[in-house]
Amino acid sequence: MTRAINDAFGQRVRAAMAVARISRQEMARACKVSPQAVQRWTDGTAYPTSGKLMTFCDLAGCSMEWLLWPHPVDVRSTEWALNGTHIKNIVRTVMDELAATP
């Protein structure tokens, strides 16, 4: 696979986890892998097996088609965004909420 496809996959994994507010440790427990394995998914340097991919998508609330779409997430378009919401707005909201948490 090309670097761009791997980067797009990692970006989508990070976006899905941010929207679902799932930590790397929580995802690792659910998928029965190490947190380092999930980190490799978010980096785009490794892919989960099909069974772990199904678990990931169930927990993150995204489709496998969206997750494996081989193009970067376009923050200017809602066409491929989760739930029709701009990724940049999702990330901004999550970051604001985390900053407000004592």
N, C-alpha and C positions, 0 to 999 in steps of 0.2 A: 504494500500500500504506500501511497505517496505521503510525504510529510504533511501536505495540506489536508488530506483526508484524516490523518491521525490527529492533527491539531483540531479539526472540526469536531471529531468525536469527543476529544477531551473537553472542548468548550461546551458541548451539549451535556456531557456528564456533569460538569460543574454547574451549569445553569439549572438542570433538572434537580440536582441536590439542593441548590439554593432556594428554588421555588418551593420544594417540599420541606425545606428546613430540616434536612437530614445531615447529620455529621458523618464524617468519614468512618468513625468508630461504629456508629449505628448501622450504617450500610454494610460495613464489614461483618458485623454480627449477623445481620439478616441474610447475607449472601454466603456466610460461612467461609470467609476468606480473611486474610490479615488486613489491617488498615493500610499497610504498604501496597497491597494489591489494588485497593481502591485508589490509592494515590497514583499508581501507574495508569489506571483508567482515566483519572482526571488530567494526567499529563499527556494522555494519548499515546503512551509507549506500550500499552498492553490492552487487550480486549478481554472481557469476561466470556466464559463459556456460555452456550445457549441457555442452559438452566439458570445460571447466575444472572444472565441478561434479563430473563423473564422476571426473576425476583426483583432485580433492580427496578425495572419498569413498573411493576406492581406497586412497589414501595414509593417510588418517586412520582407515580401518577402520570407517566408519559408513555407514548407508544414506542415500540421498537423501531418502527419506520422513521419516526422523528429522530430518535436517538442515533440511528445509523445513517441518516441522510448525509451524504458526503460533501456538504457545503458548510462553510462557517455560518454561525447564527448571525443574521443581519439585524442589527439593533435598530435600523431605520424602518423595518418592515414587520408587520404582524403576520405575514403569510405563513411563516414556519415557527412563529413564537408559541410558547406554551400558553394555552387558553386564550390566544389572541392578544396577549399583553406583551408590550415591548420588553425585551430582556433587560435593557438598561434601566427601565422603571422598576422591574422586579428586584434587580440587584440593589438599586438605590433604596427602595423600601426596606429590604432586609437589612442593609447596612445601617439605615437610620434607626430601625428597631433594635439592632444589636448595640448601637451606641447609646441608646436610651436605657438599656437594661443595666441596673446597678451591679 
